[in-house]
Amino acid sequence: MALISPSRRLRRTPFSDGVEAAGVKAYTVYNHMLLATMFRSIEEDYHHLKSAVQIWDVACERQIELRGPDAGRLMQMLTPRDLRSMLAGQCFYVPIVDETGGMLNDPVAVKISDERWWISIADSDLLHWVKAIAHSLRLDVLVDEPDISPLAIQGPKADDLMANVFGDAIRDIKFFRYGMFDFQGRTLVIARSGYSKQGGFEIYVEGSDIGMDLWNALMEAGKPYDVWAGCPNLIERIEGGLLSFGNDMTMQNTPHECGLGKFCNTQTAIGCIGRDALLRVAKEGPVKQIRALEIEGLPVGPCDQLWPVMAKGKQVGAVSSAAWSPDFKTNVAIGMVRMTHWDAGTDVDVVTKDGVRAARVHEKFWI
């Protein structure tokens, strides 16, 4: 199997030593950084994530910081989600769009104060877009990438592990809210969020110097809960319908096509750069949209290229992510399907790398 050659262009993280000591078996590249994709096996990691607790190095979820009097104005220009009611202490999932309404990213916005925001991005060079907007409009805001590296604690025993390190007050954080907690004299933002449906937290580690100290403290405190080093799990995210930017959606798609219309308050999100285009999209409605699909037969995947979805010899969509689900005993998949065939129960065929398989549009995602 080919290896990834290290270089300064491919950045390590503050937790890379811990990831390597835990026996990482595979990486991908995400925002020019290493992201683990497997430790024991994808299936073993999957079962453990659902039953215990894992520590994920997700430092690759880089932050774009907006700081200054125009920070809030700039943040609203980036997204069709109306942010006027957002308070410090909250996190919002925010589609980021260009002037055509195309998706540029689907990050989480973290509001620290009216004049300070973090955008916790998916895999894309969004920083350049945000800097260009701020500069071209001469906004009074500083845009940069701060030394902040998220560390995720995911799984049903996440609350117990986090309480061991940060105290029982951690249990009171509500979903997509955050609190401030101390570690070695450093105040850290900790949010109840994460890229799984198993529950947990994301720690925004401000300062690389304490990365391994925190990793080791969590590993030690997690021993009673069978803690493992882990990573976002392909099977679990497909079961939960968690989309992957660059895989399941690109800048060629609008938020409405991606099933993210509920996060678009286009009528009231005054100032959003793609607002006019999205108003037209909202009025006309999408002609294709993300759907869950069930693919029959033996295990398929991984899906490293689009698999055509066919009906009566014509392509009506494409599968972008697929995996065998041990819990549901079927192949679970995410795909973009045309409106003529997107109703639940519609039978289609999927052209996988192993041949044509019968499939159907599923009523909803599995978890």
Phi, psi and omega in degrees: 000138181292149180254160173270124180279126180287148174197173179290340178285338179250100191278138167285174181240170177296348183247007186300324179299319179291321179297317180292320179296332180279356174088038178306138182250342181205147178234160160235175178250130187217119185052042177064022180231164175282135172228120178296144176238350180197142173246286178277294169203162181300322181287317177297316178300322180298309181297319181293318179303323183280348186240342187224237180206143180229153174251122183249129169279101177241039176300340178294344173284077187292153179260137166255119181261131172250123185221122179141175184302331181262015183299313181295321179297316180295318180301319180290331178295335186277336191227146174277003175277131181286117185259006186297331182270358184286134182247157171302136185103354180250155172238135178238135169283123189228112169298135175251128185234159174266191185292343178266357185087005179284145182290127174256337182183163175226067186276179168256128174268132179244117181266112177275318176199178179301332184249012178214121180229149169244139173247111184269100198269154166280189189281095172189161181274058185294333182306320182296319179298314183293318178299319182296319179296312181299319182288316185294330180262003180054044179286147179274075183205141174262128180242120177204178177254106182282170178277073180231126185230110180293143174232122185260140174243111188232145177129164184297342179257016182297319181300318182295315179298312183295323178295327178297328184264321188247357180096163186293343179299339179298331182292340184276351180292129179273165183300132182057035168238165177222162175228168179256127183226150185266139169217117180052042179078003179255131177272123184244141171280126178234121183248147172274096184195181177149163187267050172209167177260013184266356180088153177153202189222159168235125180260121178270097187278105182268102183116110183296337187295337180259007185304305183287330175298317179291315178306311182294322179296319179291321178296318179293314181292338183271357182304318179295345184250015179058049182291141172234155161289139182216194183195164175308132187255126184304313185294311184295322181290326177291316176305322183271358180069029178275115186281150178246114179295133185096338175254299184269345179207149179222185180290354175279353183249147173269162176304325181294323176293331182272006181075022184252019181301331180292345178262010181246108175259063193298327181295324187252352181280066183296130179104343179300131185299322182264016188300312183300317179296319182287332174298320177293319180297315181297324181289317183277331183083150180286152176262352174214157184200154177299135177220154169278139176230148175247124182253127185282164172096196182293164181305136175239173176100172358288161183262094183264005171207163183294135176256121181300138171258123189241151173211120180053042175081000180244143178282128181239010179168192179205136174275133182248338178216138181205150178196157173280130178262113178297326182285322184259359173054043178202166173277121179259146186208159173239134180208160174263121187235140179292154186298336179293342185226014186269358179292144179302137179092354180291128179276134179218176172241146177240128180272092181274175178292344179258011179115183182280131179237141171292143181209169175212153176286127184273152182299321180200173174289162195281328180226000000 
